[in-house]
């Protein structure tokens, strides 16, 4: 399956954290359909080059979201594998 992973800058408002996207980096990660959530999360984090980020609830996503200060990351399964 294909996973779309994204890391971007965040900004904080009265509702919590949101993606600011003054910069962002996105990648597509291929994983076996039977891969565990932990394996997928590790692969996503490695592909984005993020370390030190911890689980957070700043957005709704299939994997993550993770946050470290004002930088956040998340990943979603791509429907039908489209790129």
Buried (B, 14 or more C-beta within 10 A) or exposed (E): EBBBBBBBBBEEEEEEBBBBEEEEEEBEBEBEEEBEEEEBBEBBBEBBEBEEBEEBEBBEBBBBBBBBEEBBBBBBBBEEEEE
